Amino acid sequence: MAIAKADFIEGMAKGMAVLESFDTERQRLNATLAAERSGITRAAARRHLLTLAHLGYLETDGSYFWLSSKVLRFSGSYLASSRLPRTIQPTLNRLAVQAPESFSAVVLDTDEVVIVARSGNDRSNAASPSRRVIAYGLHMGARLPAHATSTGRVLLAAKTKGDFSAWMKGRTLPRLTPLTTTDPKAFRALIESVRKQDFCLSSEEHELGVHALAVPLRNTRGATVGALNVVASHNRLSVQAMQRDLLPLLFEAARELRALL
């Protein structure tokens, strides 16, 4: 969303940048690290860290800072008020009964996908836990790299070719496993293939031992608003079996949800 310069609150933008500088790679930051990660001066980072700690969003030992549970208010408010997770959840629960795998719904946020809903597999398949796989990082609110995930590729394929080219411009694609596609030319071809197939099957590119299959979630106007996916262990299901047995379930679920989105 574009905004007039007079309406832009720079201090708030810097504060949010500091808050977003905490992640799984760096759970604890001092002023110097926060400044490097947020792109502001050390003095400014220190003031923002102290203010966020004063407001209760950070905890500190005097030198280092880390996120407090208060930041969950943001995700809790989103999940409680957003229509997308509430609409999709019953379908995810039904899919978990139909197939003993882990199903998720995600949205795209710049270069990451964010999980906004998950199936209730932990409960529905408690009697046969060996039949399902919970891939690393697949929890509510988790942020995963778009380029290496089936959902991310489906959502990138939903962009116009111009927007996708802009997304790719000057971008480095990090290697997460030996099988991750990192060559820009090969990745562009991959996204074009996903655009034509209208689904993505990714094998061990985000995590070794895990296959992932995703389809787009579209609303009644045909706009892609998210992606629906399933993950499975390569020891139990081959990519061919996933495409044969699980892809029809995903397509049917996406078709049913379209009228609700």
C-alpha positions in Angstrom: 0.0 0.0 0.0 1.4 3.4 -1.0 1.4 6.2 1.6 2.0 9.9 1.4 5.3 11.0 3.0 3.5 13.3 5.4 1.5 10.3 6.7 4.5 8.0 7.2 5.6 7.7 10.9 9.3 6.9 10.7 9.7 6.2 14.4 7.0 3.5 14.2 8.6 2.0 11.1 12.0 1.8 12.9 10.4 0.3 16.0 8.7 -2.4 13.9 12.0 -3.1 12.1 13.6 -3.7 15.5 10.8 -6.0 16.6 11.0 -8.0 13.4 14.8 -8.4 13.7 14.2 -11.2 16.3 13.8 -14.6 14.7 14.9 -18.2 15.0 18.5 -17.4 14.0 18.8 -14.7 16.7 16.5 -15.0 19.7 18.5 -12.6 21.8 19.9 -9.2 20.5 21.8 -6.3 22.0 21.7 -2.8 20.6 24.6 -3.5 18.1 23.0 -6.6 16.7 19.6 -5.0 16.5 21.0 -2.0 14.6 22.7 -4.3 12.1 19.6 -6.4 11.5 17.1 -3.5 11.3 19.3 -1.1 9.3 19.3 1.8 11.8 21.9 3.4 14.1 23.0 1.7 17.3 21.7 4.7 19.3 18.3 4.5 17.7 18.2 0.7 18.1 19.0 1.0 21.8 16.1 3.5 22.4 13.7 1.3 20.5 14.8 -1.8 22.5 14.4 0.0 25.8 10.9 1.4 24.8 9.7 -2.0 23.6 10.9 -3.5 26.9 9.2 -0.8 28.9 5.9 -1.6 27.0 6.3 -5.3 27.8 7.0 -6.6 24.3 10.6 -7.5 25.1 12.4 -8.9 28.2 16.0 -8.0 29.0 18.9 -8.8 31.3 20.3 -5.3 30.9 22.4 -6.1 27.9 20.5 -8.5 25.7 16.8 -8.4 24.8 14.4 -11.1 23.7 10.7 -11.3 22.8 8.1 -11.6 25.6 4.8 -13.5 25.3 3.0 -10.1 24.9 3.9 -10.2 21.1 1.5 -13.1 20.8 -1.3 -10.6 21.1 -0.7 -9.6 17.5 -1.0 -13.2 16.2 -3.9 -13.9 18.5 -5.9 -10.9 17.3 -5.2 -11.9 13.7 -6.3 -15.5 14.2 -9.4 -14.4 16.1 -10.5 -11.6 13.6 -9.2 -12.8 10.2 -11.8 -14.6 8.1 -9.3 -16.8 6.3 -8.1 -19.1 9.1 -11.7 -19.4 10.6 -13.1 -20.4 7.2 -10.4 -22.9 6.3 -10.0 -24.7 9.7 -13.0 -27.1 9.4 -11.8 -28.2 5.9 -8.3 -28.8 7.3 -9.8 -30.9 10.1 -11.8 -32.9 7.6 -8.7 -33.5 5.4 -6.9 -34.8 8.5 -9.6 -37.4 8.9 -9.5 -38.4 5.3 -5.7 -38.8 5.2 -3.3 -39.3 8.1 -1.0 -36.4 7.1 -0.3 -32.8 8.2 -2.3 -30.2 6.3 -1.8 -26.4 6.4 -3.0 -23.1 4.9 -0.5 -20.3 4.3 -0.3 -16.8 3.0 2.6 -15.0 1.4 4.5 -12.2 3.1 7.1 -10.8 0.8 9.7 -13.6 0.6 8.2 -15.9 3.2 5.0 -17.9 3.7 3.2 -17.8 7.0 1.1 -20.7 8.4 -2.3 -19.3 9.4 -4.2 -22.6 9.9 -3.2 -26.2 10.6 -5.0 -29.5 10.7 -5.8 -31.2 14.0 -3.7 -34.3 13.2 -2.1 -34.4 16.6 -5.5 -35.3 18.0 -7.2 -37.2 15.1 -4.3 -39.5 14.6 -3.0 -40.0 18.1 -3.4 -43.8 17.7 -1.1 -43.9 14.8 1.5 -41.2 15.2 4.0 -43.0 13.0 1.8 -42.5 10.0 2.2 -38.7 9.9 5.1 -36.3 9.7 5.4 -33.0 11.4 8.1 -31.2 9.4 10.4 -28.8 11.2 8.9 -25.4 11.7 5.3 -26.3 10.7 3.5 -24.6 13.6 0.9 -21.8 13.6 2.5 -18.5 12.7 5.7 -20.2 11.4 7.5 -18.3 8.6 9.1 -20.4 5.9 11.2 -19.3 2.9 8.9 -19.0 -0.1 11.4 -20.2 -2.7 11.9 -23.6 -1.0 8.4 -24.5 -0.1 5.5 -25.9 -2.2 3.1 -23.2 -0.9 5.5 -20.4 -1.6 6.0 -21.5 -5.1 2.2 -21.8 -5.7 1.8 -18.2 -4.4 4.7 -16.9 -6.4 3.2 -18.6 -9.5 0.0 -16.7 -8.8 1.8 -13.4 -9.3 1.7 -11.7 -12.7 4.9 -12.4 -14.7 5.9 -8.8 -14.2 5.4 -8.9 -10.5 7.3 -12.2 -10.3 10.2 -10.7 -12.3 10.3 -7.8 -9.8 10.3 -10.3 -6.9 13.2 -12.2 -8.5 15.3 -9.1 -9.4 18.7 -9.2 -7.6 17.4 -12.0 -5.3 19.6 -14.8 -3.9 17.9 -18.1 -3.3 19.4 -19.7 -0.2 20.2 -23.4 -0.2 18.4 -25.2 2.7 19.2 -28.8 1.6 21.3 -30.3 -1.1 18.2 -30.5 -3.3 17.0 -26.9 -3.0 16.6 -25.1 -6.3 18.9 -22.1 -6.1 19.7 -21.3 -9.8 17.6 -18.3 -10.8 17.0 -19.6 -14.4 15.9 -23.0 -13.1 13.7 -21.4 -10.5 12.0 -19.3 -13.0 11.3 -22.4 -15.1 10.0 -24.2 -12.1 7.5 -21.4 -11.3 6.3 -21.3 -14.8 5.7 -25.1 -14.6 3.7 -24.5 -11.3 1.7 -21.8 -13.0 0.7 -24.2 -15.8 0.0 -27.2 -13.6 -1.8 -25.2 -10.9 -0.1 -27.2 -8.1 3.4 -27.7 -6.8 5.1 -30.9 -5.5 8.4 -30.2 -3.8 10.6 -33.0 -2.6 13.2 -32.5 0.2 13.9 -28.9 -0.8 13.0 -27.3 2.5 13.7 -30.3 4.7 15.3 -33.6 4.0 13.0 -36.6 4.2 9.8 -34.5 3.6 7.6 -34.2 0.5 5.2 -31.3 0.2 2.3 -30.8 -2.1 0.3 -27.5 -2.5 -2.5 -26.0 -4.5 -3.7 -22.4 -4.6 -6.7 -21.1 -2.6 -8.8 -18.7 -4.8 -11.8 -16.6 -3.9 -15.0 -16.2 -5.9 -13.2 -13.5 -8.0 -10.5 -15.9 -9.0 -7.8 -14.1 -6.9 -5.3 -16.3 -5.1 -5.6 -15.5 -1.3 -3.5 -18.4 0.1 -2.3 -21.9 -0.5 -3.3 -25.3 0.9 -0.7 -28.0 1.4 0.1 -31.4 2.8 3.4 -32.8 3.9 4.4 -36.5 4.2 7.5 -38.5 4.9 9.4 -39.8 2.0 9.7 -43.2 3.8 6.0 -43.7 3.7 4.7 -41.9 0.6 6.5 -41.5 -2.7 5.9 -38.3 -4.7 3.9 -40.3 -7.2 1.7 -41.6 -4.4 1.2 -38.1 -3.1 0.2 -36.8 -6.5 -2.1 -39.8 -7.1 -3.8 -40.0 -3.7 -3.5 -36.5 -2.1 -3.7 -34.0 -4.9 -7.4 -34.8 -5.7 -8.2 -34.2 -2.0 -6.5 -30.8 -2.1 -8.1 -29.7 -5.4 -11.5 -30.7 -4.1 -11.0 -28.9 -0.8 -9.9 -25.7 -2.7 -12.9 -26.0 -4.9 -15.3 -26.2 -2.0 -13.6 -23.3 -0.2 -13.7 -21.0 -3.2 -17.3 -20.1 -2.6 -16.5 -19.2 1.1 -13.4 -17.1 0.4 
